[in-house]
Amino acid sequence: MEPKHWDSLELRHLVALQAIAEAGSFWAAADRLDCSTSALSQQIATLEAAVGQRLIERSRGRRHVTLTEPGQLLLRHAEAIVARLRAARADLTAFGEGGAGSLRIGTYQSVGTKILPGLLRGFAAEWPNVELRLTEGANDDDLLRQVERGELDLTFSVLPLPSGPFEAVELMRDPYVLAVPADSTVGRSGKVTLKQIGALELVGFKRCRTIAHVEEYLRSHGVEANIVFRSDDNGIIQGMVAAGVGCALVPALALTENDPAIRVLPLPDMPPRVLALAWHRDRYQSPAAAAFIRRAAHICAVLATGARSTAA
């Protein structure tokens, strides 16, 4: 297939390719884009002619279709281009709104429980005309992808960040602790070692980077975590510990304090979870977003100071 001029390629062609890749068929993609299958097929034909490659393996009817190797290659560029366009639209909206409008924040449970209440109260007093919209997630990878697509302005995350167009500010270091049933003998005789943790039945998170970090760290020290139950709900994790199902190796912020059914043991051999606030490095950052970052850093500094005083 001889390529036509690449100048004939339009954004709608890349959007069509992305929709087909995600939906798996022309019919489902056309429904998502609110167009006819014939119109969508024509857009793909135009795109294939422009680049000189067959991009999609076609099949009749509504059966699943797949991208060819050139199609997969072009899709990676299409996703980046479409994401940047959406981010540009979000930037212009934020710029036009000035001190009003909305600020879209990604968050997760431990941040929502311990950090957000004071942070939002103070921010609302300083920026009364800015609507804060929170998106909660169990996995900060998903939240970071939304930042990249321009669907979120900021997100709480954990350092180090995955690869991508991100910048971040460190907020605080959240130490890992071992939560055990109140009547457990674990830790009664002194410091808990990594080897002892390997002999315990553990309850842990399902799919966040926190649990991946914990398991990788233990494995690097010759310890395999024996996780007998998983949940992405902090309250369920703590309840399972209280019921004696297992112990939990979690960041301190994930636990509710003063629970008489559990004991919380320090783990000095485990490096802490590093909490951060991340954003798209190439996007316009509104004054409201910059103020949110400053206030978050202040709130976390106060929390970290209190945690150190308690530990002492």
Summary of the structure (lengths in Angstrom):
residues: 312
radius of gyration: 24.2
end to end distance: 71.7
largest distance: 75.8
contacts: 963
relative contact order: 0.13
helix: 47%
strand: 21%
